[in-house]
Amino acid sequence: MSNIQRKQGPLTEVVYIHIPFCTNKCFYCDFNSYVLKDQPVMDYLRALDREMEMTVKAHPPGVIKSIFVGGGTPTVLKPDEMDFFLKSVKKHFPEWDEHIEFSMEANPGTTDLEKLSVMREGGVNRVSFGVQAFQNELLSGIGRIHNTDDVYRSLENARAAGFHNMSIDLMFGLPNQTVEMLSESVSKALALGLPHYSIYSLKVEENTLFHTMYQKNQLPLPDEEDELNMYLLLMNRMAEAGYKQYEISNFSKPGFESRHNMAYWRNEDYYGLGAGAHGYIGRRRHINVKGVNPYIEAVQQGLPYLSTLDIPQEEAMEDFLMVGLRVLDGISASRFQEQFGMTLEEVFARPLNKLVHAGLLDKSHEGYKLSHKGILFGNDVFGEFIGSITGN
């Protein structure tokens, strides 16, 4: 198959914006983030404003259904900086769906009532707190600046500022973490009664302190059996509490699934704005310049793209399956055919048959989805589709 021609599809409705500043670098983090001290924050926000202006001129937006501000830690912005930033967003993306989901990541140690109030007034209506664990010794052991008291105080402030749609992130497979410690964290998280929880396993990434420690055999990680038991505990406890596992790492009450992440998993177009951000429009992917000052300088010359890449049809098909199968409702055969003009079985007969036979995928009248066993071995499932088209 050859590269397809880019065509003008529906107007883009999803926006990701990157704020790359953090109070400190967590030991596991390989995201594009920089310690806040002495950074040119307002210069960065002005450059971001300029990138938004150029982007919407090149690719006019539709009615925006989702905005997600990630980092870094966006809530390290001071109230006046936050106000400037949110006004920029509204200026360049003025048409919002009446049910827009406007999310911002937050660190519990960086959210007071004044800042949260500015966020709420600026249109943010969903906050995702990076809690990670409810044991202070685990938090300090992974480089987090907050403690459990900060978590409760931040949630109280967020409610006082008018936020009702909140999520927290937890992690499992952390150094020195036991199944019992995770169970305690889940109990404390569920006691908060939030509509959404994201629970991720630790991945030791290159260019992190944890990777250096791992290479030196100095990272006391749980063994594979304990990590599997942690994941099984999560799935059971969340289901018992009435939360649907709608994606491998995400649980929600009905109607509170992350609309932004669902757009990624459905392989929809999205704007990617800010240093190091990735965007995907009209089957063309771009990556922005990463460093803060290089990004500011690049914007003076035009769109700050580090690279752009047309996605071949084969790769777009693989992406459709690999990201789509993360969602536990699975992939739609009719959506695949509508998007690519071929059936799933025409393109992926061999891996689909193999995975169904192995009990890792279930076939339904709508398409395919991970089986209970497949959820536990998701990476093995996704790997079957890489480079598999030529083998049919």
N, C-alpha and C positions, 0 to 999 in steps of 0.2 A: 504494500500500500504506500502511496506517496503522501507527502504533506498536503493537507487540504487547504483550500483558499480561505483566508480569514473573511468572514462575513459579518456585517453589522447585525448582531443579535439584539435581544432586549436590552434596554438601558440598564446600566449597573445600579444596583440598589443596596449594596453592602460595602461598608467602609471600615478598613482597619487603619489605625493611626498609632505610631510608635513613639513613646516618650522614653528615651534611653537612659535616664538618670536613676541612680539608686543611692541610698545612704551608704551601703557597703555591698560587696560582692559575696553572695552566698556560695558556700563551698562546692555545691553541685551545679551551679548555673553556668551554661554556655551561651546564654542569650546575648544579644547585642546590647550590652549595658555598661555604664561607666559611673564611677563614684562621683557624686554630685559636687563635692568640694571644688571650688574655683572653675566650675563649668560656665560657659556663656549661655545661660538658660534663655534669656529673652532674645538673644540673637538666634538661637535655635528655633524658638517659637515663631519669630518673624520669618525665618526661612521656611518653616512648615506652612505658614500662611501663604507664602509665595508659591510653594509647591502645590498646595490645594488650588490656588488660582489657575496655575498653568495646567493642572491635571483636568479640571472640569472644563476648561476651554478645549483641550484636546479630546476629551471623552465626556460629553455632557451627561450628567447623572439623571436617573429616573427619580421616582419617589422613594426616598431612603427608608428601608425597613429595618436596617441594623447598622449600628456604629459600635465599634469595640476599640477602646483605648487600652493598649498594653504596653509592656516595657521589658526591662526596667521596672520602675515603680512610679506610675503617673502621679500618685498622690504625694510625691515629694515636692511637687509644685506648690509655691506659696499661694495664698488666696488670690492675690492680684494677678499672678501669672496664670493661675487656673482660669480666672475670669477672662483674661485676654484670649487664652487658647480656645475656650468654649465659644466665645463670640466669633472667633475665626471659623470654627466648624460650621456654625449656624449661617454665617455669611456666605460660605461657598457651597454648602449643601442645604439650601433653604426649604426644600419641600420634603416633609417628613410624613411617613405613614401615620395614621392616627394611633396605630398600635406599635409604634417604633420601639425597638429594644436598644437602649443606649447604655452600654456597659462600660465600666471602668475598673481595671484591676487596682487593688489597694493593699498596702501593707498595714496591718493593725497598729504598728508603731508610728504611723504617719497621718492619722486621720482624726482631727479634732472637729468639733461641731461647726466652727466657722468655715473650714474648708469643705466639709460635707454639704453645708448649706449652699455654698457657692456652686458646687457641683450640681446639686438638685435644681437650683435656679437656672443653671445653664443648660438644662435638658437631660442630664444623666438620670436614668431611672432604675439602673441595676448596678450593684456593686459586687465585685468578686474579691473576697478577702483571702490572701495567701496565708492561711493559718498553719498548715502542714502537720502539726501535732499538738497535743495538749499536755505534753511533759516538757517543762522548762529545760531539763538537761538534754533532751533530744534537740530542742530548738537551738540552744547554744552550740551543740555539736554539729549542726549543719550550717551555722553562720547566720541564723536569723537574728534580727535586732530586737524583736518583740518578745513578750512573755504572755502567759495565758491571761493575766489581768488585762493586758492591752486588748486582747480579743474581745472580752466582755464589754470593756469600755467603748471600743470602736463600734460594736453592734448597737449598743445603747445610743451612742451619738448618731449613728446612721438612722435609727428609727426616729429619733428626735428631729432629724433633718427632713423626714418625710419619706424615707426609703422603706419599701416593703418587699421588693424583689431583690433578695440577696442570696449569694452563694458563698460557700467556703471551699477552699482546696485543702485536702489532706494528702499525705504521702505515706506509702508503706515500703518496706524493704530498706529502711534507713539503718545506718550503722548503730549497733547496740539496741535496736528495736526488737521487742518480742511480740508474739501474737497477743499476749495479755495487754501489753501497752497499746497496741493498735485497737484492741477491743475497748479499752478505756477511752481512747480518743473518739472512737465512733459513738460511744454512749454519750459523751459530753457534747459532741457535734449534734447528735439527734435531739438532745434535750433543748437545743436552741430553736427547734421547730422551723427551720428555714425551708424554702421551697426547692432548693437545688444544692447538690453536693458534687464536687469533682474529686476523685480519689485516684491518684497516680502512683505507679511504682517508680522507685528511684532508678534512673539510668545513669551510669557513670560515663560522662561524656569527656572527650578530649579537651584539653585547654581549661581544665578545672582543677581546683586543689584536690578534690576527691580522686581524680584520675591519677594525679601524682602519687597520692597515698596508696591507691590501688596497685600501681606499678611496683611500689616498694613493699607490698603485702602488709600495709598498715591500716587497712580499712576493714573494720570488723562487721561485715555484712551478714544478715541472716542467711541460712542455707536455703537451697532451692525448695525443700519440703516446707520449711517455715513460711517462705514467701508465697507458695501456693496456698497454704492454709490461711494466710492473711487475706488473699484475694477471695477465697471461698467464704471466709467469715464476713467480708465486706458485702458480698452479693446476698448472703443469707440475712444479715442484719438489716440491710437497706430494704429488702423485699418485705421482711416482717414488719417494718415500720411504715409500709405503704408507699415506698418510693419505687418508681419504675426505672430499671436499668435500661436507658434508651440508647446508650453507646458504651463501648468497652469500659470507659473510665468515668461515666457520668450518670447521675441518678437524679430524678426530679419527681415532684408532684405533677399530676396532669396539667398540661398547659404551660408549664414552666421550663420546658426544654430550652436550651440556649439556641435562640434563633440564629445567632451569628455563626456558631459552630456548625449548626445544621446546614447552613449555606456552603461552608467548606466541604462538608461530607457529601453534599449533593453535587459537588464540582461546579458550583455557580461562579460567575464572575464576581470579583471584588477589587476595590481600590486598595492599594497598599501605600501608605504615606509615612514619611519620616525616615530617619537614618536606619539603614539595614532592612527596611520593610520589603516584603514580597507582595506583588500584585498580580492579578490574572484577569485580563480583559480580552475578549474576542480570540480565545485560545492562544494568546501571547502572554508569556510570563516575564515579569521584570524583577530585578533585585536592585535596591537603592544602594548608593555609597554608604559605608558603615560608620566611619568615625564622625564624631560630632563636628569638629572644625572642617574636615573634608566635605561633609554634607552641606554645611552652611556655604562653603565656597562654591560647591557644585551647583547649588540653586541659583547663584548669580549668573551662571552660564546657560541655564535652561533646566529641563527636568533632570533630576540627580540620579540617573540610571547608571548603575555599575555594569549591568548586562541586561540584554533582552533576548528572548528565545521564543521562536514559534514552536508550539507543541505539535509534533506529528500525530496523526490520527491514532497510530498504534499506542503511543504513550498516553494520549487522552483516554483511550479505552481502558488501558491498565489502571490509570488513576481513578476512573469511574468505579471500577470494582474494588480497588484497594481502600479507597476512602469510604466508599458507599457501604462496604461490608462491616465497617466499624460500627455503623448504626444497627441496632439489634433487630429492627424491623426489616432490615435487608435492602437489597437492590431490586429495582423495578425493571422487568424485562421490557415493558412497553416504553419506559423512559429511555432505556438504552437504544432501542430501535428507532425511536423518534429522533434521538440525538445523532446517531451514527448511520442510520439507514440499513442496518444489518441486525440479525438476532444475536442474542447472547451465545446461543449454541453454535451458530455459524462461526463465531470468532473464538470462543473459549471452551469448546466441547471437551477437550482432553482434560484440562485441570478441573473443570466443573464436575465431570463424571468421576474423576479420581477422588475429589474431596467429598462428594456425596457418598461414594462407596466407603470411604474411610470414616464416615460418621462425623465429619467436621463441618459440613454444610447440609442444610435442609432445603429441599425444593418445595416451593409453594406455588399456588396459581398465579401469584404476582411476580415471582422471580426466585431469588435465593437469599438465604440468611444463615448466619452462624448458628450451629447447633450449640447445646449447652457445653459439649466438649470443645467445640470450635472456639467458643469465647475464651477458654483457658489457653488455647494454642493459636491465638489470632495471628501472630507474626508468621507462623508456619503456613497458615492459610494464605495470607497476603503474598508471601514469597512465591507461591505457586503460579502467580499470574505474571511475574516479571519475566519478560522475554518469551512468553509462552505462545504468542500469536503465530510466530513463524513455525511453531511446532505442530500446528493444526493441519 
